[in-house]
């Protein structure tokens, strides 16, 4: 089951249509139980257990969506942003960590 946080959904809506379409396809594959790997998805253990980032390139820039695979097949979309530097900016990692904590606090038994 896919749950995209409201703030993350608003961030995704700012992406170009082509990137949004690619993201929808990637999330559909995750919901089918498929494991995504590089170059589309990369683990982000520094954010939390089960966290990954979807990676998209577009002529207008590089886009990322941080998501978490939790227990019982749950997928949480945490944070989405346009990447402007080689490394993921610290503030984007902190936003994802904070949102993951909020989800975990609400759903104490989701397998984090």
Protein Blocks (a to p, Z undefined) as FASTA:
>chain_A
ZZddfklmmmmmmpcfklmmmmmmmmmmmmnopacddfkbccdfkloghiacdddddfkb
ccdddddddehhiacdfbdcddfbfbdcfklmmmmmmmmmmmmmmmmmnoZZ
